[in-house]
Amino acid sequence: MESEIILMFSVLLVTIVLFVFEVFSIDKIAFFIIVSLILLGLVTPEEGISGFSNPATIAVLALMILAIAMEENGVIQWLTSGMGKVKSLPLYIMAPIFMFVTAGISAFISTTAVVIVFIKIINQLADKYKIPQSKLLLPISFAGILGGSCTLMGTSTNLIVNAVSKDLGAESLGFFEFSVLGLIFLGVSVLYMTLSLHWLPWDKTKNLGKDYEIDNYLTKVSINPDSELIGKKIQDSFLFENPEISLLQLIRNNRVHNSPGKYITLKEGDELLLLCNLENLARIKTSENLSVYEDKKTEAIVDENEGVTDVKNELDEHVFVEILMLPGASLLGKTMGSLRSFMLQDAIPLAIKKRKTLINLKERMVRSSMNRLVLKAGDRLLVEVSKEKLPGLQSMENVVILQEFDKVGVNSKFKRNFSLAVLILVIFLAAMGFLSIMVSALTGVCLLLLTKNLELNTVYKKVNWQIFFLLAGMIPLGFAMHNTGTDVWVSDQLLGFLSNQPDYIIIGTLFLVTMFLSGVVSNNATAIIMTPVAISVAQGMNLDFKPFILAIMFAANFSFFTPMGYQTNTLIYGIGNYRFKHFLIIGGLLSLILWLLATFLLTRML
């Protein structure tokens, strides 16, 4: 064995050890790979940094930005808005529905972004309707992975495998070319996971709201004359459909209705006492045409400027600020109705978060009018204030500014619909072959930026730069393996082992090795390491490249048997009361089923 190949294996071994034991973060490991390959002379400096300009890396970055826009502008939330309606279905029907919807959206939007949204939905349903979230979180994580495997833009792994194989002379994969295979794998997996629900753990004491002290704000809103809520029954409105909003009280003609029934028809001027979180409070304030209690400022701006543009510009300069009341604070004992006169002119009190230590808190909220609910030590007050007035709040005695929230991403229907149209355009251009995925995704990002439906400051904060640097660092490994002849050496060893073996043994062996490696190493890293090997084996046996490429692509994605194999598995690992054995046994058996099925289907393509 030549010295360069030994060096190459040394780098690969150290890389795998660093990944498996998580000695450093993945972006640091990526820099280690780049520098090591250049210093050891395994790649030229230009090849070492080529990952930063590789079309696959740029495509993944553009798709991550598109996913951010879809989340910020409410597209993902809108696509999943009806999921709360399945709360009354049996668990064995609910789980497949969640899986198919998750997979369907993940085929076109970042799997991680989609699964995060579904984690929030399931947590809300579990909190309000006692639905066991541990029975749903693992299935949706697996479904997101499987859905992302159905299209070329579904995961970064697919793009990487396609890019590496093209560089090695293989034909590019079509956008939907392997979707039928992906759907077969998805269907079998949904059936298997539904049957496996019995062996998933039941929720015990795990509660995100208690673990992270997530609490809700109490606020009062009134229905404006042109609100869409007028004439609707409560059961047909967001007040009933959204499990994260509780309607505690309805005040009409000075008559108080505690815990109003779902068949009551809402009217103009009705006042509603709500219990909800910050995100929903901001959404109500912005998009439901309701007036948050005592919010006269917005009306004054509209009357004075007689234009919508100025209102938007003024409000954009405001932030939400949460204030903790300490003993001796001047605001203690004040009601929401009297707070304005005791605060800064431009500080608008929106809601109160009561201390958890109060007994029968929710009942006391229902029995109290918002006007009479007073601030006590330990309570939190949410206000909206201009950034210029923040120093004034900070100078108030015996209060603590706990947190300053940026404006919550609540957007108009136009922004949501426009962003969805851009996503559809990107998919259409790439699927029809008019543009490559990289160019179509960049075009979509450009449209969103030019129309102010996405801000670069948001992109800088929310892009997963670790994935970007990981891809940029791993791609030079492919060059190094080719330059040193490592891929040819490995393929020669495999050819010697697999010679005169049936096709299903060849495909099955590559699939199994790749799938095992992806369970302990990043699926993107696995794809970059194994794709050149698979193509070399196919070339040495004079077989069609495509089944080998697809074997690597699917196997690298199917990281079900460890919680570290895929980012979504890691996310739900701690939330869902799971143990390693749940991934090893349930995910391991699913991996075995898909390995046998994939081997059979891919062999038929030879």
Secondary structure by P-SEA (a helix, b strand, c coil): ccaaaaaaaaaaaaaaaaaaaccccaaaaaaaaaaaaaaaccccccccccccccaaaaaaaaaaaaaaaaaaaaaaaaaaccccccccccaaaaaaaaaaaaaaaaccccaaaaaaaaaaaaaaaaacccccccccaaaaaaaaaaaaaccccccaaaaaaaaaaaaacccccccccaaaaaaaaaaaaaaaaaaacccccccccccccccccbbbbbbbbbbcccccccccccccccccccccccccccccccccccccccccccccccccbbbbcaaaaaaaaccccccccccaaaaaaaaacccaaaaaaaaaabbbbbbbbcccccccccccccccccccccccccbbbccccccaaaaaaaacccccccccccbbbbbbbcccaaaaaaacccccccccccccccccaaaaaaaaaaaaaaaaaaaaccccaaaaaaaaaaaaaaaccccaaaaaaccaaaaaaaaaaacaaaaaaaaaaaaaaaaaaaaaaaccccaaaaaaaaaaaaaaaaacccaaaaaaacaaaaaaaaaaacccaaaaaaaaaaaaacccccccccaaaaaaccccccccccccaaaaaaaaaaaaaaaaaaaaac
